[in-house]
Amino acid sequence: MNTISDIIQKRRTIDPDCFNGKIVPKVIIDKMLAATNWAPNHGHTEPWDFIIFEGHEKCKEFGVIHANLYKANNTPEHFLQKKYDKLLHRADNCSHVIICTNKRGNSKNIPDLEEICATSAAIQNLLLVAQENGVATFWSTGGLTHHDAFKAYFGYSEKDTVLAVIYIGYTDVEIPEGKRNSDFSNKVKYYQ
């Protein structure tokens, strides 16, 4: 039986190029999304919001949208064909693509940072339930993920923040062992 500690330590980022094209059942996607709703958040604002592309055709459609947004929002001297092609085909073997956004509410008493932290916790919950169910994930912030044109295309306001594009699928590759630069004890100071 996997404990939560095991799941946390075994979770890995898997490049979508390593996905095998198998579709993740909706029941598992729903479990992943349900877990997001239990992230800690100040004032019960629940600031997370998700747009889901489901199935191969919709995932490929997302690739076209993302690549074309990249092209439209770069000058010719900054445009890279290699980057365009990568964005265009990144989701080809995905089961789902989820755009994860911090949808800023109207509460002026809660700082933006707290809302972003809550949304990040919701994303981590999604990733951990994916790991628990043998689903491969890739948290991307590349391409135009943080660009105003990206969030505007998907109907978000200026005050909202797109935090991630999560690529989802299954993989046949061997999952690598985890690695950290130092033990947790090197990052902790106790006051006793």
C-alpha positions in Angstrom: 0.0 0.0 0.0 1.3 3.5 -0.9 1.3 6.0 1.9 1.1 9.7 1.1 4.8 9.9 1.8 5.5 7.2 -0.8 3.3 9.0 -3.4 5.0 12.3 -2.7 8.5 10.8 -3.1 7.6 8.8 -6.2 5.9 11.6 -8.1 8.0 12.5 -11.2 7.7 14.9 -14.1 7.4 12.9 -17.3 8.0 14.5 -20.7 4.9 14.2 -22.9 7.1 12.9 -25.7 7.3 9.7 -23.5 3.5 9.3 -23.3 2.1 6.3 -25.1 -1.2 7.7 -26.2 -3.4 5.6 -23.9 -6.4 7.5 -22.6 -6.8 8.1 -18.9 -10.3 7.1 -17.8 -12.6 10.0 -16.9 -13.2 8.5 -13.4 -9.4 9.1 -12.7 -9.5 12.6 -14.1 -12.5 13.4 -11.9 -10.6 12.1 -8.9 -7.7 14.3 -9.7 -9.9 17.3 -10.1 -11.9 16.5 -7.0 -8.6 16.5 -5.0 -7.9 20.1 -6.1 -11.0 21.2 -4.2 -9.4 20.3 -0.9 -6.4 22.5 -1.1 -5.9 24.9 1.8 -7.1 28.5 1.0 -7.6 31.6 3.0 -11.2 32.8 3.4 -12.6 29.8 1.5 -12.0 31.6 -1.8 -11.2 28.4 -3.7 -9.4 30.5 -6.4 -8.4 27.6 -8.8 -9.9 27.2 -12.2 -9.3 24.6 -14.8 -9.9 24.3 -18.6 -9.6 20.7 -19.8 -8.8 19.4 -23.3 -10.0 15.8 -23.4 -8.9 13.2 -25.9 -6.3 13.2 -28.7 -8.1 15.5 -31.1 -8.8 18.2 -28.4 -5.2 17.9 -27.1 -3.8 18.4 -30.6 -6.2 21.3 -31.0 -4.6 22.8 -27.8 -1.2 22.4 -29.5 -2.3 24.3 -32.5 -3.8 27.1 -30.3 -0.6 27.4 -28.2 1.8 27.3 -31.1 -0.2 29.9 -33.0 -0.4 32.2 -30.0 3.4 31.9 -29.7 3.8 32.8 -33.3 1.3 35.7 -33.2 3.0 37.2 -30.1 6.6 37.1 -31.2 8.5 39.3 -33.6 10.1 37.6 -36.5 13.6 38.0 -34.9 12.4 36.3 -31.7 10.3 33.6 -33.3 11.9 30.1 -33.2 10.5 27.5 -35.6 11.8 24.7 -33.3 9.9 26.2 -30.3 6.8 26.6 -32.5 7.0 22.9 -33.6 7.5 21.7 -30.0 4.4 23.6 -28.8 2.5 22.4 -31.8 3.2 18.7 -31.1 3.8 18.6 -27.4 0.3 17.3 -26.6 0.1 14.8 -29.5 0.3 11.7 -27.3 -1.6 13.2 -24.3 -4.9 12.0 -22.9 -5.7 15.4 -21.4 -4.3 18.8 -21.2 -5.4 21.0 -18.2 -4.8 24.7 -18.0 -4.6 25.7 -14.3 -5.4 29.2 -13.4 -5.5 31.3 -10.3 -8.9 33.1 -10.8 -8.6 36.2 -8.7 -11.7 37.0 -6.7 -12.9 40.3 -5.4 -11.6 40.0 -1.8 -9.1 42.8 -1.3 -8.3 41.3 2.2 -6.5 38.3 0.7 -3.2 39.0 -0.9 -2.5 37.8 -4.5 0.3 35.7 -3.2 -2.0 33.7 -0.9 -4.4 33.0 -3.8 -1.5 31.8 -6.0 -0.2 29.6 -3.2 -3.7 28.1 -2.8 -3.9 27.4 -6.5 -0.4 25.8 -6.5 -1.5 23.5 -3.6 -4.6 22.5 -5.6 -2.3 21.6 -8.6 -0.1 19.6 -6.3 -3.1 17.7 -5.1 -4.0 16.9 -8.7 -0.4 15.7 -9.4 -0.4 13.4 -6.3 -3.7 11.8 -7.2 -2.4 11.2 -10.7 0.7 9.5 -9.2 -1.5 7.4 -6.9 -3.3 6.2 -10.0 -0.3 5.5 -12.3 -0.9 8.6 -14.4 2.1 10.5 -15.9 2.1 14.3 -15.7 4.1 17.2 -16.9 3.7 20.7 -15.2 4.6 23.1 -17.9 5.1 26.9 -17.7 6.7 27.1 -21.1 5.6 28.7 -24.3 3.0 31.5 -23.7 1.7 30.0 -20.5 2.3 33.3 -18.5 1.6 35.7 -21.4 -1.4 38.0 -21.3 -2.4 36.8 -24.8 -2.7 33.2 -23.5 -5.0 34.0 -20.6 -7.0 36.4 -22.7 -7.5 33.7 -25.4 -9.0 31.4 -22.7 -11.2 34.2 -21.3 -9.3 35.1 -18.2 -9.0 38.7 -16.9 -5.8 40.8 -16.3 -5.9 40.0 -12.6 -6.0 36.2 -13.2 -2.7 34.2 -13.4 -2.2 31.1 -15.5 0.1 28.9 -13.3 0.5 25.8 -15.4 -0.4 23.7 -18.3 -0.5 20.1 -17.1 0.0 17.4 -19.8 -1.5 14.1 -18.8 -1.2 10.6 -20.1 0.4 7.2 -19.5 3.9 6.1 -20.2 5.8 2.9 -20.7 9.2 4.4 -19.8 10.9 3.4 -16.6 10.2 6.1 -14.0 13.5 7.6 -12.7 14.6 7.6 -9.1 14.1 10.9 -7.3 16.9 13.2 -6.7 17.3 16.2 -4.4 20.4 18.4 -4.0 20.4 18.1 -0.3 18.6 16.5 2.6 15.6 18.4 4.1 17.6 19.0 7.3 19.8 21.4 5.4 16.8 23.6 4.8 15.4 23.7 8.3 16.3 25.8 11.3 14.8 24.9 14.7 14.2 27.4 17.4 14.1 25.5 20.7 
